[in-house]
Amino acid sequence: MSEAGDLLLNKSMDFAIRIVNLYKWLCTEKKEFVLSKQLLRSGTSIGANISEAQSAISRADFASKVYISLKECKETQYWIRLLHRTDYLDEKLYISIYNDSKELAGLLTSITKKLQPESH
C-alpha cells in the first residue's frame, strides 16, 4: 500500500477507536443507546471499507469501497452534529471529533476525485 494509503488506514483506525470510546462513554455516562449505536456503526465502517479496498479486485471495486467509506464518514458527521445539537456532546468534544471526521472526509474526497474517469 502507498504511503497515502497507510496514512488513511491509520487515521481511520484512530478515528474508529475514538468512536468506540465515545460510544462507551455515551452509553455509560449519558445513558444514550440509540444515536450512539448509529454513530458506532457508521464511524467504524469507514476504516473497515478502507481495509476492504486494499484487497480490491479491480479499480472499480477499489473505487466502490472508497466511495462507501466517504458516505459512511458523511453519515458519521451527521450523527456527531445531532449528538451535539441534542446536548449529548459538549462544544469541545464536538469540535475535536468533528474536525477528525472532516480530515478523514477530505482525504477520502481527494482519493475519489482522482478515481473519477476523465471526461473529454
C-alpha positions in Angstrom: 0.0 0.0 0.0 1.2 3.5 -0.7 2.3 6.0 2.0 -1.0 7.9 1.5 -2.9 4.6 1.9 -1.1 3.8 5.1 -1.9 7.3 6.4 -5.6 6.9 5.6 -5.7 3.5 7.2 -4.0 4.7 10.3 -6.2 7.8 10.6 -9.4 5.8 10.0 -8.3 3.3 12.8 -7.5 6.1 15.2 -10.9 7.6 14.4 -12.7 4.3 14.9 -11.0 4.0 18.3 -12.3 7.4 19.2 -15.8 6.5 18.1 -15.7 3.2 20.1 -14.6 5.1 23.2 -17.2 7.8 22.6 -19.9 5.1 22.2 -18.9 3.5 25.5 -19.0 7.0 27.2 -22.4 7.9 25.8 -23.8 4.6 27.0 -22.3 4.6 30.5 -22.3 8.4 31.3 -25.2 9.7 29.2 -27.4 6.6 29.1 -27.8 7.2 25.3 -28.2 4.0 23.4 -29.9 4.7 20.1 -28.0 7.5 18.4 -24.7 6.2 19.8 -25.3 2.8 18.1 -25.8 4.6 14.8 -22.6 6.5 15.4 -20.7 3.4 16.3 -21.9 1.6 13.2 -21.0 4.3 10.7 -17.9 5.5 12.4 -16.2 2.1 12.5 -17.4 1.3 9.0 -15.1 3.9 7.5 -11.9 2.1 8.2 -13.4 -1.3 7.6 -14.2 -0.3 4.0 -10.8 1.3 3.5 -9.3 -2.1 4.6 -11.5 -3.9 2.2 -10.4 -1.5 -0.6 -6.8 -2.8 -0.1 -7.9 -6.2 -1.4 -10.0 -4.8 -4.3 -10.0 -7.0 -7.4 -10.3 -4.1 -9.8 -10.2 -0.3 -10.0 -14.0 -0.2 -9.9 -14.1 -2.4 -6.8 -11.5 -0.1 -5.1 -13.4 3.0 -6.1 -16.6 1.5 -4.7 -15.1 0.8 -1.3 -13.6 4.2 -1.1 -16.9 5.8 -2.0 -18.7 3.8 0.7 -16.1 5.0 3.2 -16.8 8.6 2.2 -20.5 8.1 2.5 -20.1 6.4 6.0 -17.9 9.4 7.0 -20.6 11.8 6.0 -23.2 9.8 7.9 -20.9 9.8 10.9 -20.7 13.6 10.7 -24.5 13.8 10.8 -24.6 11.7 14.0 -21.9 13.8 15.6 -23.8 17.0 14.8 -27.0 15.5 16.0 -25.5 14.4 19.3 -24.0 17.9 19.8 -27.3 19.7 19.0 -29.2 17.4 21.4 -26.7 18.2 24.2 -25.0 14.8 24.4 -21.7 16.3 23.3 -20.3 19.5 24.7 -18.7 22.0 22.3 -15.1 21.0 23.0 -15.7 17.3 22.3 -17.9 18.0 19.3 -15.2 20.3 17.7 -12.5 17.8 18.3 -14.2 14.7 16.9 -15.9 16.6 14.1 -12.6 18.0 13.0 -11.2 14.5 12.9 -14.1 13.4 10.7 -13.5 16.4 8.4 -9.9 15.4 7.9 -10.9 11.9 7.0 -13.6 13.1 4.6 -11.1 15.4 3.0 -8.6 12.6 2.4 -11.4 10.3 1.0 -12.8 13.1 -1.2 -9.3 13.7 -2.6 -9.0 10.0 -3.5 -12.4 9.7 -5.0 -11.7 12.8 -7.2 -8.6 11.0 -8.5 -10.6 7.9 -9.2 -13.2 9.6 -11.4 -12.7 9.0 -15.1 -11.6 12.0 -17.0 -14.2 13.5 -19.3 -13.2 14.7 -22.7 
